[in-house]
Amino acid sequence: MGLSGAAWATLIVPTLLGILVMVLYGFWDKITGKEYYVDDEILAYDEELLKELEGGKK
């Protein structure tokens, strides 16, 4: 007994979408041209927040 077309679509479509999301996530920095800042307390793209943090440390 083989699977119907709808069953294959139910298996294949979410799998392909998941793979696409993983690829986008992995290359998001290169796609957007932005690098994200990682600290013990924060993960951010916000440049204003980064400036505020750097100003507060000095």
C-alpha positions as CSV (number, residue, x, y, z in Angstrom):
1,M,0.0,0.0,0.0
2,G,1.5,3.3,-1.1
3,L,0.7,6.7,0.2
4,S,-1.7,9.0,-1.6
5,G,-0.7,12.3,-3.1
6,A,-2.1,14.2,-0.2
7,A,-0.2,12.1,2.3
8,W,3.1,12.7,0.4
9,A,2.3,16.4,0.4
10,T,1.7,16.3,4.1
11,L,5.1,14.8,4.6
12,I,7.2,16.7,2.0
13,V,5.9,20.3,2.3
14,P,6.6,20.7,6.1
15,T,10.0,19.0,5.7
16,L,11.0,21.4,2.8
17,L,9.7,24.4,4.8
18,G,11.7,23.3,7.8
19,I,14.9,23.0,5.8
20,L,14.3,26.4,4.2
21,V,13.9,28.0,7.6
22,M,17.1,26.4,8.9
23,V,19.0,27.6,5.8
24,L,17.6,31.1,6.2
25,Y,18.5,31.1,9.9
26,G,22.0,30.0,9.3
27,F,22.7,32.6,6.6
28,W,20.6,35.5,8.0
29,D,23.6,37.6,8.8
30,K,24.9,37.4,5.3
31,I,21.5,38.0,3.8
32,T,20.8,41.1,5.8
33,G,24.4,42.3,5.9
34,K,24.2,42.8,9.7
35,E,26.1,41.0,12.4
36,Y,24.5,40.4,15.7
37,Y,26.1,41.3,19.0
38,V,26.3,38.5,21.6
39,D,26.9,39.2,25.2
40,D,26.1,37.3,28.4
41,E,23.0,39.3,28.8
42,I,21.9,40.2,25.3
43,L,21.5,39.1,21.7
44,A,20.6,42.1,19.6
45,Y,20.7,43.7,16.2
46,D,19.7,47.1,17.5
47,E,22.5,49.6,16.9
48,E,21.1,52.2,19.3
49,L,21.0,49.6,22.1
50,L,24.6,48.7,21.3
51,K,25.7,52.3,21.5
52,E,23.8,52.7,24.8
53,L,25.5,49.6,26.2
54,E,29.0,50.8,25.1
55,G,28.3,54.2,26.5
56,G,27.3,52.7,29.9
57,K,30.5,50.6,30.2
58,K,32.9,53.6,29.7
